[in-house]
Amino acid sequence: MRIEPFALERWMTRYEMDVQWDIAESGIYPMSTRELLALLPEDERDDVHGRLLDTRLGYSEARGTGELRQLIAETYENTSPDEILVTTGAIEANFLLFNALLSPGDRVVAVAPAYQQLNSVPRAIGCEVALWHLRHNGGYFYDLNDLRALATPGTRMIVINTPHNPTGAMLSAAQLREIYALAEELDAWVLSDEAYRWLDLPGSEPLALPMRNLGPRGISTGTFSKPFGLPGLRTGWMAAPEDVVQRCWGLRDYITLSPGKLNDALATIAFRHRDAIAARTRAIVSDNLDFAEGWFARNSDLVSWTPPRGGLLAMMKYELEVPSVELANRLAEEYSVMLAPGSAFGYEGHLRIGIGSTPAIFSEGLQQTETCLRDLQASGVPMKRG
Ligand SMILES: Cc1ncc(COP(=O)(O)O)c(C=O)c1O
């Protein structure tokens, strides 16, 4: 397979290990193993620690342990553990689904901008990929009329992502139902990347139910990376009809074979304590949103944003006449701040910001960003016109 470089990953790996204030991250500040195990009730701790230490590190159950698949399945309607495949992150779930369900020449309609995998992989398979661009008018939103115009007869798959990376836009329950009905009309699949599931934000409407609940053409992918703050487990999943799971499992035999055994065990513990982890996430995010509100107000001559409606990401618009890669490089190299260049998403003049880092990192990262922008302004970089 020939595939274009994953632009944002390439850019991020240049700086992510070196900067002090990483506020570009797409997830919540990761939990440590100690923090995760501290969620166990005291009377279970010794027992669980002992079981983890005694775990024989053989190959794990290929689809993910029955216990983990059962827990995940229970969060969907009409879904059995046989309709869940535990994967190496949502990234593997998406990759397997594209490869199992698409053939060269198939028409795919994929949301744009997006986590690049969602359109690059179908394109690399040889599909004709039509991009469903979000609209921007005082906020980012999906226009279903645009989707209807693109999803012409013969469309094999509609690819959506809600809450959305990178804008924080969301599809409503009614819109999801419409998309499902359209897929039914077209005899197509809907692959819904729900990496940001459970990440409702204070003051926003609750997240709609997963696409998987709507019927057999609906496929949801999910992950421990974003809502749980456990990207290092490299554990995600798909919830799909059993024959689709079987086909993906068959492909997976050639790639990663099975989840890591300890990862599966830790993911199971995390799932059982989802509410406590969600409370940690909410506390981080609401502190950061409060700080951001004041910061954007203080710097409104230079920056603005549409706060995310869900998930952890948003686009920050800046008013200086400087390309976003140049600004992002300068921030990383001279101010030790990471904010992702908007050009990686087709939003020049913007930076992508994540609201999931610790409040100390988030606030200092924004303060340093302010210093950088003011320094540029003082050095004579002009403001954008119009
Ligand atoms: C929309 C979206 N989908 C999938 C992924 C992949 O996540 P992971 O493989 O860590 O589960 C990401 C990561 O940033 C993402 O933003």
The ligand as a Gaussian input file, in Angstrom:
#p B3LYP/6-31G(d) Opt

LIG

0 1
 C      -10.585000      11.082000      15.711000
 C       -9.529000      10.111000      16.132000
 N       -9.688000       8.817000      15.842000
 C       -8.783000       7.901000      16.189000
 C       -7.634000       8.264000      16.857000
 C       -6.645000       7.188000      17.222000
 O       -6.605000       6.997000      18.593000
 P       -5.958000       5.717000      19.261000
 O       -5.364000       4.883000      18.209000
 O       -4.957000       6.232000      20.218000
 O       -7.097000       5.015000      19.937000
 C       -7.405000       9.604000      17.163000
 C       -6.160000      10.041000      17.826000
 O       -5.822000      11.198000      17.916000
 C       -8.395000      10.557000      16.800000
 O       -8.245000      11.859000      17.088000

